[in-house]
């Protein structure tokens, strides 16, 4: 049922959003470094790699510059048009093609590059690889301000990611693995839109009352 839902909704959204997607593609082609899409190798279900598709928002050679596969707050590699695409999450919309192809689902753990994925403990990696990666997920909702959390941490960004963010995010993905069903997915899709409009909202914790407790580092952010 989930695959049928993913295929049908992704195809419908690609058609309905084409009046938005096509002009954005033209703008990107004429600005920045003249690339429409950014494709990057990510870890998929069962550890199978696939090419994640996004609108191009950063310098083409970004994976080899600065913080590599991880984007920091006010990252200088982000292009002017890309900044607004990232704030509105429009840069994520080409992943509808990944969903249509079956590499991703609408809801699941966010697909990560291997360098970032390796910050998870081995047992957490094994759990996450049991699920199909998602356009959004409970981890994405709770850590919607991840770049700001890192920016305000006293730790180096690599240590903040490894010691503070990834352990809590792993518990969130474990929660989703234990609760995955169609109604939870629909609520997560609703909450994704909600926190884009109201980023400071605690509605996810009020709807899902049994979510893992926030870590102290996260509560201070």
Order of alpha helices (4+ residues) and beta strands (2+ residues): alpha-beta-beta-alpha-alpha-beta-alpha-alpha-beta-alpha-alpha-alpha-alpha-alpha-alpha-alpha
